[in-house]
Amino acid sequence: MRDPLKIVFMGTPDFAVATLKTLVDNNYDVVGVITAPDKPAGRGRKLNESAVKKYAVAQNLTVLQPTNLKHPDFLKALDTLNANLQIIVAFRMLPKVVWDMPKYGTFNLHASLLPNYRGAAPIHWAIVNGEKVTGVTTFFIDEKIDTGAIILQEAIAVLDNETVGTLHDKLMELGSHLVIKTVDLIQEGEVKTTIQPKIDDLKTAYKLNKDNCKIDWTLDLDTIYNKIRGLNPFPAAWCYLENNNEQLSIKIFGIEKEAYSHNLEPGTLDISKQALKVAVKGGFIIINEIQLPGKRKMDVKSLRNGYEFNKTAKML
C-alpha cells in the first residue's frame, strides 16, 4: 500500500480553482498551494490576489507566492510541506528542482488532447482552428513544455456556436474530474503512461497577442467566424472601424454568420436599426455585441441608439 497522498497544488486563474475545489471537496490532503504573487491592478493600483489564492485562503490552506521558483527560501519552504505529489493547473514552467521533488511525481492538467495544442492558449486555438473535438490531458511534467508522458485524456465535442468562454467552463469542469481520476490511480499505484506521439503537422497553442487577435476581413466566412468565437469573451477579437473620417479600434464579441453570395468588398457594412452585418468572402458576419473605445460592451441595438454610421463606414 502506498503512503497516503500529501498534495501541493500549483495554479493561478479561475480554471485552476475548479480543480483545487474538487480536491478539497473530496477530502484530499492539500498541504500547500503555490500561486502567483499579488499584482497591482486598476487605476488605484490596488494589489490583486489570484483566484487560486482567494479560494485557498478561504479554505485556510497554506499559501506560498514565490517570485523565483529556484530561490533557496522557496525551495526550503516547499520541502518543509513534505508533499509526495504535486498537481499543476494553469501555472508557469517549473524548474526540475521543483517538479522532481515529490516521491510520486508532478503532473499537469492541460486543456487539449496532447500532443496537439501545447502552449499558452489551447482552448482559444482549438476554436480558432475550427476543431470539432478537443479535451483535457493529465501528464507527468518533464524538462520541456507540455511534452511529458500522458496519464489520462478525455475528449469533448466543440459545438458550432462555441465560444472560448463556454468551452473554457466545460473543460474546467471536465479537467477537475480527470485530475481526481489521475490522483486515485497514483494513490493505488496503477498509473500507466503513454509517451506522446510525434506528429508531423503538430498544432500549437501560441501565446495570444494584439497581432494574432486582429480580424482580417479579407478571409473567408468560416475562418473569421471561428476566430471571433475563439477570442470571445477574452481577450476579444478586434479591428478598425473607419467612420466619419476616423479609425476606431473596436472589439467584437457575440456574432452569427450568414452564408450568402455577394459582390461586396470585404469589410463593407450592411446596417439596419436591428442589425450590423460585415461583408466577407462567402457571406456576412452578423455582429451582436461590440465595444467602442472607452465604452462598455453593448448589443448592437443599444449601439444604434447612440452611434451614427455614415454610408461609407467600413471595417478594416
KAVENNOR-V267433 format. One record per backbone hydrogen bond with DSSP energy under -1.0 kcal/mol. CO is the residue of the C=O (numbers start at 1). NH is the residue of the N-H. If there is no record, write none. Layout:
BEGIN
CO/NH ; CO/NH
END
This chain:
BEGIN
6/84 ; 6/85 ; 7/31 ; 7/32 ; 8/87 ; 9/34 ; 10/89 ; 12/52 ; 13/16 ; 13/17 ; 14/18 ; 16/20 ; 17/21 ; 18/22 ; 19/23 ; 20/24 ; 21/25 ; 22/26 ; 23/28 ; 24/27 ; 28/30 ; 29/7 ; 32/9 ; 33/64 ; 34/11 ; 39/48 ; 41/46 ; 42/45 ; 46/41 ; 48/39 ; 50/54 ; 51/55 ; 52/56 ; 53/57 ; 54/58 ; 55/59 ; 56/61 ; 57/60 ; 62/33 ; 64/35 ; 68/71 ; 71/75 ; 72/76 ; 73/77 ; 74/78 ; 75/79 ; 76/80 ; 79/82 ; 84/104 ; 85/8 ; 86/107 ; 87/10 ; 88/109 ; 95/98 ; 95/99 ; 96/100 ; 98/101 ; 102/105 ; 105/86 ; 106/141 ; 107/88 ; 108/139 ; 110/112 ; 110/137 ; 112/114 ; 113/116 ; 118/205 ; 121/125 ; 122/126 ; 123/127 ; 124/128 ; 125/129 ; 126/131 ; 127/130 ; 132/158 ; 134/156 ; 136/154 ; 137/110 ; 138/151 ; 139/108 ; 149/140 ; 150/194 ; 152/138 ; 154/136 ; 156/134 ; 159/162 ; 163/167 ; 164/168 ; 165/169 ; 166/170 ; 167/171 ; 168/172 ; 169/173 ; 170/174 ; 171/175 ; 172/176 ; 173/177 ; 174/178 ; 175/179 ; 176/180 ; 177/181 ; 178/182 ; 179/183 ; 180/184 ; 181/185 ; 182/186 ; 183/187 ; 184/188 ; 185/190 ; 194/150 ; 203/117 ; 204/206 ; 205/121 ; 211/214 ; 213/238 ; 216/219 ; 219/281 ; 220/224 ; 221/225 ; 222/226 ; 223/227 ; 224/228 ; 225/229 ; 226/230 ; 228/231 ; 229/164 ; 229/232 ; 231/236 ; 232/165 ; 237/252 ; 238/215 ; 239/250 ; 240/316 ; 241/248 ; 242/314 ; 243/246 ; 246/243 ; 248/241 ; 250/239 ; 251/291 ; 254/288 ; 254/289 ; 256/286 ; 258/284 ; 265/268 ; 267/315 ; 268/279 ; 270/277 ; 275/272 ; 276/287 ; 277/270 ; 278/285 ; 279/267 ; 280/283 ; 281/221 ; 282/260 ; 283/280 ; 284/258 ; 285/278 ; 286/256 ; 288/300 ; 289/253 ; 290/298 ; 291/251 ; 292/295 ; 298/290 ; 299/303 ; 300/304 ; 303/306 ; 303/307 ; 310/313 ; 314/242
END
